[in-house]
């Protein structure tokens, strides 16, 4: 799955806050796969402001091809489904949610 910097910044909103050990280990693995490296931070000039806003040079940002396992995708799909049923999908998450729903 190709993830943008924005996708990688907001994907944490999909992680289950609690669950069994296996689920949390899968979340840990997902976090590692989507982590933004120090090199990327410098390259795109990623900055966080005191008010919580984040900015970066979108023209320098590259997509990352992430190979999620079937179990990792299941965790993400379950969270997307849960947010959708609760009508809690936000504009910042909608593109990522669609990518996850369509992922195979």
Secondary structure, DSSP 8 states (H G I E B T S, - for coil): -EE-HHHHHHGGGGS-SS--HHHHHHHHHHHHHH---HHHHHHHT-EE-TTS-EE--TTT---EE----HHHHHHHHHHHHHHHHTT---HHHHHHHHHHHH--
